[in-house]
Amino acid sequence: MPSFEQHCEESLQLFGEPFEQVHRWLDEFAFRPPYGLKHRKLRHHLAGIMEVRKLWGDNAAAAARQHIISDLKMEGWTEDQPFPRDEREYVAMGLF
């Protein structure tokens, strides 16, 4: 799993700012029981990106999408597979 710092550095390179608030929000439940790595089902999907867009705008949503893609790839997901739309679909895809 990319670290917080790695996500911020990737955002800085791709979007010109680190978007710390986005990465913290996406991974808010990462170290809280009972979630751990299973926290991704909560916000690592299209519905999570839409929430980021409401909170911080389009550029932040692009950074959120990249964060999610980076994490999904660590789980074996490839870009030719469907992007999860919500928590239900994320779980159904076996991604957590």
N, CA, C and O of each residue as an XYZ file, in Angstrom:
384
protein
N       0.851     -1.165      0.000
C       0.000      0.000      0.000
C       0.900      1.232      0.000
O       1.798      1.345      0.835
N       0.664      2.153     -0.930
C       1.442      3.386     -0.888
C       1.197      4.128      0.430
O       0.084      4.146      0.956
N       2.247      4.726      0.938
C       2.126      5.477      2.181
C       1.457      6.826      1.921
O       1.295      7.245      0.774
N       1.075      7.491      2.998
C       0.521      8.836      2.912
C       1.489      9.740      2.136
O       1.075     10.484      1.247
N       2.754      9.670      2.475
C       3.755     10.500      1.815
C       3.847     10.187      0.323
O       3.987     11.097     -0.494
N       3.771      8.921     -0.031
C       3.827      8.532     -1.447
C       2.606      9.041     -2.204
O       2.734      9.520     -3.330
N       1.430      8.942     -1.602
C       0.225      9.476     -2.238
C       0.357     10.986     -2.449
O       0.014     11.503     -3.512
N       0.856     11.683     -1.432
C       1.020     13.141     -1.549
C       2.041     13.494     -2.619
O       1.825     14.430     -3.389
N       3.133     12.772     -2.681
C       4.168     13.038     -3.691
C       3.631     12.780     -5.098
O       3.895     13.560     -6.013
N       2.891     11.711     -5.274
C       2.293     11.412     -6.572
C       1.334     12.531     -6.984
O       1.335     12.953     -8.140
N       0.521     13.011     -6.048
C      -0.398     14.112     -6.343
C       0.357     15.382     -6.703
O      -0.032     16.101     -7.624
N       1.423     15.656     -5.988
C       2.232     16.840     -6.281
C       2.792     16.765     -7.697
O       2.760     17.753     -8.431
N       3.301     15.611     -8.080
C       3.859     15.434     -9.420
C       2.791     15.529    -10.506
O       3.016     16.147    -11.546
N       1.634     14.921    -10.270
C       0.596     14.856    -11.297
C      -0.316     16.077    -11.342
O      -0.777     16.472    -12.412
N      -0.577     16.677    -10.174
C      -1.601     17.720    -10.096
C      -1.100     19.054     -9.550
O      -1.854     20.025     -9.486
N       0.165     19.100     -9.158
C       0.750     20.357     -8.714
C       0.534     20.702     -7.261
O       1.008     21.741     -6.803
N      -0.167     19.861     -6.521
C      -0.316     20.041     -5.078
C      -0.507     18.675     -4.423
O      -0.959     17.734     -5.074
N      -0.165     18.563     -3.140
C      -0.161     17.249     -2.496
C      -1.531     16.701     -2.086
O      -1.675     15.489     -1.922
N      -2.526     17.554     -1.920
C      -3.877     17.127     -1.534
C      -3.876     16.260     -0.276
O      -4.506     15.204     -0.232
N      -3.155     16.728      0.745
C      -3.082     15.976      2.003
C      -4.462     15.665      2.566
O      -4.700     14.550      3.031
N      -5.378     16.636      2.532
C      -6.703     16.436      3.122
C      -7.452     15.299      2.428
O      -8.193     14.559      3.075
N      -7.264     15.158      1.130
C      -7.924     14.093      0.370
C      -7.397     12.729      0.800
O      -8.170     11.805      1.052
N      -6.079     12.613      0.880
C      -5.473     11.323      1.239
C      -5.804     10.940      2.681
O      -6.032      9.767      2.977
N      -5.830     11.926      3.575
C      -6.224     11.640      4.961
C      -7.682     11.178      5.013
O      -8.015     10.234      5.731
N      -8.541     11.844      4.253
C      -9.959     11.501      4.260
C     -10.187     10.100      3.703
O     -10.945      9.318      4.277
N      -9.534      9.782      2.586
C      -9.701      8.454      1.984
C      -9.249      7.342      2.930
O      -9.874      6.283      2.991
N      -8.179      7.580      3.656
C      -7.602      6.549      4.521
C      -7.936      6.745      5.998
O      -7.270      6.182      6.867
N      -8.951      7.532      6.279
C      -9.311      7.866      7.660
C      -9.499      6.646      8.555
O      -9.156      6.694      9.736
N     -10.029      5.571      8.024
C     -10.329      4.393      8.830
C      -9.260      3.296      8.725
O      -9.461      2.189      9.226
N      -8.138      3.591      8.085
C      -7.115      2.575      7.808
C      -6.562      1.913      9.064
O      -6.262      0.719      9.047
N      -6.425      2.646     10.125
C      -5.802      2.078     11.316
C      -6.785      1.954     12.477
O      -6.392      1.850     13.639
N      -8.074      1.969     12.133
C      -9.110      1.845     13.153
C      -9.773      0.473     13.069
O     -10.208      0.051     11.998
N      -9.845     -0.213     14.197
C     -10.608     -1.464     14.182
C     -12.071     -1.158     13.873
O     -12.566     -0.110     14.289
N     -12.756     -1.999     13.187
C     -12.350     -3.319     12.707
C     -11.819     -3.296     11.281
O     -11.684     -4.358     10.674
N     -11.515     -2.145     10.730
C     -11.241     -2.023      9.300
C      -9.846     -2.415      8.858
O      -9.714     -3.350      8.067
N      -8.804     -1.759      9.322
C      -7.469     -2.019      8.807
C      -7.454     -1.766      7.307
O      -7.969     -0.746      6.850
N      -6.874     -2.677      6.535
C      -6.853     -2.509      5.079
C      -8.242     -2.611      4.468
O      -8.457     -2.172      3.338
N      -9.172     -3.179      5.194
C     -10.544     -3.258      4.684
C     -11.245     -1.899      4.695
O     -12.401     -1.792      4.287
N     -10.546     -0.864      5.160
C     -11.113      0.491      5.137
C     -11.412      0.954      3.720
O     -12.263      1.820      3.517
N     -10.728      0.392      2.750
C     -10.870      0.868      1.367
C     -12.292      0.708      0.845
O     -12.734      1.491      0.004
N     -13.003     -0.287      1.329
C     -14.371     -0.477      0.852
C     -15.254      0.720      1.187
O     -16.284      0.919      0.544
N     -14.873      1.515      2.175
C     -15.699      2.636      2.616
C     -15.648      3.833      1.664
O     -16.659      4.509      1.478
N     -14.491      4.104      1.060
C     -14.354      5.326      0.258
C     -13.561      5.164     -1.036
O     -13.476      6.110     -1.819
N     -12.986      4.005     -1.277
C     -12.138      3.813     -2.447
C     -12.954      3.319     -3.651
O     -12.783      2.196     -4.127
N     -13.836      4.191     -4.116
C     -14.708      3.864     -5.238
C     -15.273      5.164     -5.797
O     -14.995      6.241     -5.269
N     -16.059      5.069     -6.856
C     -16.596      6.254     -7.515
C     -17.425      7.125     -6.560
O     -17.347      8.352     -6.616
N     -18.205      6.503     -5.698
C     -18.997      7.289     -4.742
C     -18.087      8.101     -3.822
O     -18.427      9.228     -3.462
N     -16.942      7.551     -3.440
C     -15.972      8.284     -2.632
C     -15.390      9.462     -3.390
O     -15.193     10.538     -2.824
N     -15.113      9.258     -4.678
C     -14.585     10.346     -5.513
C     -15.614     11.466     -5.626
O     -15.261     12.645     -5.582
N     -16.869     11.104     -5.769
C     -17.912     12.121     -5.870
C     -18.024     12.923     -4.569
O     -18.279     14.126     -4.601
N     -17.837     12.272     -3.450
C     -17.855     12.970     -2.166
C     -16.671     13.933     -2.058
O     -16.821     15.058     -1.581
N     -15.499     13.488     -2.503
C     -14.325     14.377     -2.520
C     -14.609     15.591     -3.400
O     -14.257     16.715     -3.041
N     -15.238     15.371     -4.539
C     -15.575     16.488     -5.438
C     -16.466     17.513     -4.714
O     -16.255     18.720     -4.837
N     -17.446     17.030     -3.972
C     -18.325     17.934     -3.218
C     -17.557     18.709     -2.154
O     -17.805     19.895     -1.938
N     -16.619     18.027     -1.489
C     -15.878     18.641     -0.392
C     -14.794     19.609     -0.861
O     -14.628     20.683     -0.284
N     -14.044     19.225     -1.925
C     -12.855     19.995     -2.288
C     -12.714     20.332     -3.773
O     -11.753     21.006     -4.143
N     -13.618     19.897     -4.625
C     -13.577     20.282     -6.026
C     -13.013     19.243     -6.980
O     -12.619     18.145     -6.587
N     -12.990     19.633     -8.248
C     -12.604     18.715     -9.326
C     -11.155     18.244     -9.250
O     -10.876     17.066     -9.470
N     -10.233     19.149     -8.941
C      -8.821     18.749     -8.870
C      -8.592     17.746     -7.748
O      -7.832     16.790     -7.899
N      -9.251     17.974     -6.632
C      -9.149     17.031     -5.518
C      -9.743     15.678     -5.908
O      -9.218     14.635     -5.516
N     -10.826     15.690     -6.673
C     -11.439     14.438     -7.132
C     -10.486     13.667     -8.032
O     -10.425     12.440     -7.961
N      -9.741     14.372     -8.879
C      -8.750     13.711     -9.735
C      -7.649     13.076     -8.882
O      -7.200     11.967     -9.172
N      -7.218     13.774     -7.838
C      -6.205     13.225     -6.936
C      -6.760     12.005     -6.193
O      -6.042     11.027     -5.985
N      -8.020     12.060     -5.799
C      -8.651     10.921     -5.126
C      -8.700      9.711     -6.052
O      -8.392      8.593     -5.639
N      -9.082      9.937     -7.290
C      -9.132      8.825     -8.258
C      -7.752      8.179     -8.415
O      -7.635      6.954     -8.441
N      -6.717      9.005     -8.518
C      -5.363      8.460     -8.661
C      -4.955      7.689     -7.408
O      -4.347      6.624     -7.513
N      -5.275      8.204     -6.241
C      -5.003      7.512     -4.978
C      -5.648      6.122     -5.003
O      -5.008      5.122     -4.679
N      -6.911      6.082     -5.389
C      -7.648      4.819     -5.410
C      -7.049      3.856     -6.430
O      -6.889      2.669     -6.144
N      -6.720      4.354     -7.604
C      -6.101      3.502     -8.625
C      -4.792      2.916     -8.110
O      -4.537      1.724     -8.284
N      -3.967      3.737     -7.481
C      -2.694      3.241     -6.938
C      -2.927      2.132     -5.924
O      -2.228      1.119     -5.937
N      -3.907      2.319     -5.044
C      -4.206      1.291     -4.045
C      -4.801      0.039     -4.681
O      -4.437     -1.077     -4.313
N      -5.710      0.218     -5.628
C      -6.316     -0.941     -6.290
C      -5.266     -1.789     -7.003
O      -5.328     -3.018     -6.969
N      -4.316     -1.141     -7.638
C      -3.262     -1.873     -8.337
C      -2.441     -2.724     -7.372
O      -1.953     -3.792     -7.742
N      -2.290     -2.250     -6.137
C      -1.571     -3.033     -5.124
C      -2.349     -4.304     -4.774
O      -1.765     -5.270     -4.282
N      -3.646     -4.310     -5.020
C      -4.490     -5.469     -4.739
C      -4.654     -6.373     -5.956
O      -5.374     -7.370     -5.897
N      -3.986     -6.030     -7.064
C      -4.062     -6.859     -8.255
C      -5.063     -6.392     -9.296
O      -5.214     -7.025    -10.341
N      -5.747     -5.291     -9.020
C      -6.706     -4.726     -9.973
C      -5.939     -4.158    -11.162
O      -4.842     -3.623    -11.004
N      -6.527     -4.280    -12.363
C      -5.918     -3.695    -13.558
C      -6.922     -2.741    -14.199
O      -8.130     -2.872    -13.999
N      -6.423     -1.794    -14.960
C      -7.273     -0.752    -15.527
C      -8.254     -1.259    -16.575
O      -9.151     -0.521    -16.982
N      -8.102     -2.509    -17.021
C      -9.088     -3.068    -17.939
C     -10.288     -3.653    -17.178
O     -11.267     -4.073    -17.795
N     -10.212     -3.680    -15.853
C     -11.327     -4.135    -15.032
C     -12.231     -2.942    -14.701
O     -11.784     -1.795    -14.747
N     -13.480     -3.204    -14.373
C     -14.382     -2.097    -13.998
C     -13.866     -1.377    -12.756
O     -13.265     -1.984    -11.871
N     -14.113     -0.082    -12.713
C     -13.780      0.721    -11.532
C     -14.959      0.591    -10.567
O     -16.102      0.798    -10.972
N     -14.709      0.256     -9.307
C     -15.836      0.065     -8.379
C     -16.644      1.348     -8.187
O     -16.087      2.431     -8.009
N     -17.973      1.200     -8.228
C     -18.868      2.362     -8.111
C     -19.184      2.733     -6.673
O     -19.373      3.908     -6.361
N     -19.243      1.737     -5.793
C     -19.634      1.999     -4.412
C     -19.133      0.851     -3.540
O     -18.482     -0.077     -4.021
N     -19.449      0.933     -2.252
C     -18.970     -0.084     -1.311
C     -19.448     -1.478     -1.688
O     -18.672     -2.433     -1.645
N     -20.705     -1.603     -2.053
C     -21.256     -2.915     -2.406
C     -20.487     -3.529     -3.564
O     -20.110     -4.699     -3.511
N     -20.254     -2.749     -4.606
C     -19.533     -3.260     -5.775
C     -18.073     -3.553     -5.434
O     -17.512     -4.538     -5.912
N     -17.457     -2.706     -4.614
C     -16.071     -2.937     -4.194
C     -15.945     -4.317     -3.544
O     -15.047     -5.091     -3.876
N     -16.853     -4.611     -2.621
C     -16.831     -5.892     -1.924
C     -17.139     -7.034     -2.891
O     -16.487     -8.077     -2.840
N     -18.123     -6.850     -3.772
C     -18.499     -7.882     -4.736
C     -17.347     -8.237     -5.669
O     -17.243     -9.372     -6.136
N     -16.474     -7.249     -5.941
C     -15.321     -7.479     -6.806
C     -14.198     -8.209     -6.068
O     -13.196     -8.588     -6.676
N     -14.365     -8.403     -4.768
C     -13.364     -9.110     -3.979
C     -12.099     -8.305     -3.745
O     -11.015     -8.870     -3.604
N     -12.233     -6.983     -3.702
C     -11.041     -6.131     -3.620
C     -10.549     -5.866     -2.198
O      -9.498     -5.246     -2.031
N     -11.259     -6.306     -1.181
C     -10.771     -5.956      0.162
C     -10.225     -7.147      0.899
O      -9.777     -7.016      2.038
